[in-house]
Amino acid sequence: RLNEYLHAIDIQVHELLDDIIHRLAQERGLDEDLKAHNALQWAVEMNSIKASAEEIVLKEVVYK
């Protein structure tokens, strides 16, 4: 039962992470054009977005 519960939480967290990362990337204007022209800047921005999204998910789901 515990494994089933943890698996369900894991799925929920990953879906939420994907949604938040996608939304934040759109808000900041990160797109394939930036990736093609300045891959380093794109990677820096995406790492920042991922860290922010993980922090949001931890607060909303894990530590709730």
BELMOLIN-V606891 format. One line per field, one symbol per residue. psi: psi as a letter, one per 40 degrees, with the letter a starting at -180 (. if undefined). burial: # if it has 16 or more other C-alpha atoms within 10 Angstrom, else .. Layout:
psi: ???
burial: ???
//
This chain:
psi: dddddddddddddddddddddddddddefhaddddddgdddddddddddddddddddddddde.
burial: ............#..##..###.##....#...........#...#..##.###..#.......
//
